[in-house]
Amino acid sequence: MLKLENITYKKRRQALVSEINGQINKGDCISLFGPNGAGKSTLIKIMAGLLKSSKGKRVVNFTDKNPIGYVPQQIALFKGLTVRDQLKYYEKLTKPKSSEFIDEMILSLGLSSILNKKINQLSGGMQRKVNLAVGMIHQPELLLLDEAFVGVDLAAKHDMLSWLKRLNENGITIIFITHDWYVIQHLKPQMWIMDKGNMIDQVEWESVPYINLTRQSQALQKMFDVNLTHVN
């Protein structure tokens, strides 16, 4: 589906990501994990085709014409529009495959009761739900989420995670950035661990408690100083 070969991205001669390699297959669920400045957002934008790497190659193999859904960290919505009009706008823009998918998404994300409300009348968490909905309204093969759960309360987060897990089980590939162990525990992704622009390791969820980070930065080590058995 998507292969990264020696991806390097430089800005003002500084390498934000360096020599990144990785293979993403249909149905994968992957978390880009690491401290601020690790290069996660840069890498996910390269995956989305929004940035061109300074070096290396991004190889894609999709079956659809509009295969990627990208949900940015910023709220990318028109504040003066209602949720209903927002969805209709992106529906016309992206030409979704299935109206049934949209109906199911609205129901699963709990958007039915706010369809007639304007974006600027919603809480930050509800805006995040709508942000997710418009980013995947076209039912993409690959969904990329950059800190999509920031400021979302537990109830809204539960709706989002339940929907994403169901999509992943049905074959949609999901790659996401988060610092939230609650999200990670529920999606149980493969972990691509990054630090200072480098790929430190790629491990399955079950191996996370056994990762040796003694040679890595203190910032990265502190992110793992959590007893995962206590994350609910």
C-alpha positions as CSV (number, residue, x, y, z in Angstrom):
1,M,0.0,0.0,0.0
2,L,2.7,2.5,1.0
3,K,6.4,2.1,1.4
4,L,9.0,4.6,2.7
5,E,12.5,4.2,1.5
6,N,15.3,6.2,3.2
7,I,13.0,9.2,3.7
8,T,14.8,12.3,4.8
9,Y,13.3,15.8,5.1
10,K,15.5,18.9,5.7
11,K,14.4,22.4,6.5
12,R,17.0,25.2,6.6
13,R,19.7,22.4,6.4
14,Q,18.3,20.7,9.5
15,A,17.0,17.2,9.1
16,L,13.5,16.9,10.7
17,V,13.4,13.2,9.7
18,S,16.4,11.1,8.7
19,E,16.7,7.9,6.7
20,I,13.2,6.6,7.6
21,N,12.2,3.2,6.2
22,G,8.8,1.4,6.7
23,Q,6.2,-0.7,5.0
24,I,2.5,-0.1,5.5
25,N,0.1,-2.8,4.4
26,K,-3.7,-2.8,3.9
27,G,-5.5,-3.1,7.3
28,D,-2.5,-2.0,9.4
29,C,-2.9,0.1,12.5
30,I,0.2,2.1,13.3
31,S,1.0,4.7,15.9
32,L,3.8,7.2,15.3
33,F,5.0,7.7,18.8
34,G,7.6,10.0,20.3
35,P,8.3,13.3,22.1
36,N,7.7,16.7,20.5
37,G,10.3,17.4,17.8
38,A,10.6,13.7,17.0
39,G,9.5,14.3,13.4
40,K,6.1,12.6,13.6
41,S,4.0,15.3,12.0
42,T,6.6,15.8,9.2
43,L,6.6,12.1,8.5
44,I,2.8,11.8,8.4
45,K,2.6,14.8,6.0
46,I,5.1,13.0,3.7
47,M,2.9,9.9,3.9
48,A,-0.1,12.0,2.9
49,G,1.8,13.5,0.0
50,L,1.6,17.0,1.5
51,L,5.4,17.3,1.8
52,K,8.0,16.0,-0.6
53,S,11.0,14.4,1.0
54,S,14.4,15.9,0.5
55,K,15.8,12.4,-0.1
56,G,14.4,9.0,-0.4
57,K,11.2,7.6,-2.0
58,R,7.5,7.3,-1.2
59,V,6.1,4.3,-3.1
60,V,2.3,4.0,-3.2
61,N,-0.1,1.3,-4.5
62,F,-3.7,2.2,-4.1
63,T,-6.8,1.0,-5.9
64,D,-9.0,4.2,-5.5
65,K,-8.7,7.6,-7.1
66,N,-9.0,9.4,-3.8
67,P,-7.4,6.9,-1.4
68,I,-6.1,9.0,1.5
69,G,-7.9,10.7,4.3
70,Y,-5.9,13.2,6.4
71,V,-7.1,14.8,9.6
72,P,-4.7,17.6,10.8
73,Q,-4.0,18.6,14.3
74,Q,-5.7,22.0,13.6
75,I,-9.5,22.2,13.3
76,A,-10.0,22.4,9.5
77,L,-13.6,23.4,9.5
78,F,-15.7,26.4,8.4
79,K,-16.9,27.9,11.6
80,G,-19.9,29.7,10.1
81,L,-21.4,26.5,8.6
82,T,-23.6,24.0,10.4
83,V,-22.3,20.4,10.8
84,R,-24.8,19.2,8.2
85,D,-23.6,21.8,5.6
86,Q,-20.0,21.0,6.5
87,L,-20.5,17.4,5.8
88,K,-22.4,18.1,2.6
89,Y,-19.6,20.4,1.4
90,Y,-16.9,17.7,1.8
91,E,-19.3,15.1,0.4
92,K,-19.5,17.0,-2.8
93,L,-15.8,17.8,-2.8
94,T,-14.6,14.2,-2.3
95,K,-17.5,12.2,-3.9
96,P,-17.8,9.4,-1.3
97,K,-18.4,5.8,-2.3
98,S,-21.3,5.1,0.0
99,S,-24.1,7.2,1.5
100,E,-24.7,4.3,4.0
101,F,-21.1,4.8,5.2
102,I,-21.8,8.4,5.9
103,D,-25.1,7.6,7.8
104,E,-23.3,5.0,9.9
105,M,-20.4,7.4,10.6
106,I,-22.8,10.1,11.8
107,L,-24.6,7.7,14.1
108,S,-21.4,6.1,15.4
109,L,-19.7,9.4,16.1
110,G,-22.8,10.8,17.9
111,L,-23.3,13.7,15.4
112,S,-27.0,13.3,14.8
113,S,-28.0,15.7,17.6
114,I,-25.7,18.5,16.5
115,L,-26.2,18.4,12.7
116,N,-28.0,21.8,12.8
117,K,-25.5,23.5,15.0
118,K,-22.8,25.8,13.7
119,I,-19.2,24.7,14.2
120,N,-18.4,27.8,16.4
121,Q,-21.3,26.7,18.8
122,L,-19.6,23.3,19.5
123,S,-17.2,22.3,22.2
124,G,-13.6,21.6,21.2
125,G,-14.2,17.9,21.6
126,M,-17.3,17.9,19.3
127,Q,-15.3,19.9,16.8
128,R,-12.7,17.2,16.8
129,K,-15.4,14.6,16.0
130,V,-16.6,16.7,13.0
131,N,-13.0,17.2,12.0
132,L,-12.6,13.4,11.9
133,A,-15.8,12.9,10.0
134,V,-14.9,15.3,7.2
135,G,-11.4,13.8,6.9
136,M,-12.8,10.4,6.1
137,I,-16.2,11.1,4.6
138,H,-14.9,9.7,1.3
139,Q,-14.2,6.3,2.9
140,P,-10.4,6.3,2.3
141,E,-8.2,3.3,2.0
142,L,-5.6,5.0,4.3
143,L,-6.6,7.3,7.2
144,L,-3.9,9.6,8.7
145,L,-4.6,11.2,12.0
146,D,-2.3,13.9,13.5
147,E,-3.2,14.4,17.1
148,A,-6.9,13.9,16.4
149,F,-7.8,13.3,20.0
150,V,-6.5,16.5,21.7
151,G,-9.1,18.1,24.0
152,V,-11.6,15.3,23.5
153,D,-13.4,14.1,26.7
154,L,-13.7,10.4,27.5
155,A,-17.2,10.0,26.2
156,A,-16.4,11.5,22.8
157,K,-13.1,9.7,22.7
158,H,-14.9,6.4,23.2
159,D,-17.2,7.1,20.2
160,M,-14.2,8.0,18.0
161,L,-12.2,4.9,19.1
162,S,-15.1,2.5,18.7
163,W,-15.7,3.8,15.1
164,L,-12.0,3.7,14.2
165,K,-11.5,0.2,15.6
166,R,-14.5,-1.0,13.5
167,L,-13.1,0.6,10.4
168,N,-9.7,-1.0,10.9
169,E,-11.3,-4.4,11.5
170,N,-13.0,-3.9,8.1
171,G,-9.7,-3.3,6.3
172,I,-9.2,0.5,6.4
173,T,-5.5,1.3,7.3
174,I,-5.0,3.8,10.1
175,I,-1.9,5.7,11.0
176,F,-2.1,8.1,13.9
177,I,-0.1,10.4,16.1
178,T,-0.9,10.6,19.8
179,H,0.7,11.0,23.2
180,D,-2.5,9.5,24.8
181,W,-1.9,6.0,26.2
182,Y,-5.7,5.5,26.5
183,V,-6.0,5.8,22.7
184,I,-3.0,3.5,22.1
185,Q,-4.3,0.8,24.5
186,H,-7.7,0.7,22.8
187,L,-6.4,0.6,19.2
188,K,-3.4,-1.7,20.1
189,P,-1.3,-0.5,17.1
190,Q,2.1,-1.4,15.8
191,M,4.3,1.3,17.4
192,W,6.8,3.2,15.2
193,I,8.9,4.9,17.9
194,M,10.6,8.1,16.8
195,D,13.1,10.4,18.5
196,K,15.0,13.4,17.2
197,G,14.0,12.6,13.6
198,N,15.1,9.0,13.7
199,M,13.2,5.7,13.7
200,I,14.1,4.0,17.0
201,D,12.1,0.9,16.6
202,Q,9.0,-0.7,15.1
203,V,7.3,-3.1,17.5
204,E,4.0,-4.8,18.0
205,W,1.7,-3.6,20.8
206,E,2.4,-6.7,22.9
207,S,6.2,-5.9,22.9
208,V,5.8,-2.3,24.2
209,P,6.5,-3.2,27.9
210,Y,9.8,-4.8,27.0
211,I,11.3,-2.0,24.9
212,N,14.8,-1.0,26.0
213,L,15.2,2.8,25.8
214,T,18.3,3.2,28.0
215,R,20.2,4.8,25.1
216,Q,17.4,7.2,24.0
217,S,16.6,10.7,25.1
218,Q,15.1,11.4,28.5
219,A,12.0,12.9,26.9
220,L,11.3,9.6,25.1
221,Q,12.0,7.5,28.2
222,K,9.6,9.6,30.3
223,M,6.8,8.9,27.8
224,F,7.1,5.2,28.6
225,D,7.3,5.8,32.4
226,V,3.6,4.8,32.6
227,N,2.3,1.6,34.1
228,L,0.1,0.5,31.1
229,T,-1.9,-1.9,33.3
230,H,-3.4,1.1,35.0
231,V,-4.5,2.8,31.8
232,N,-8.3,2.4,31.5
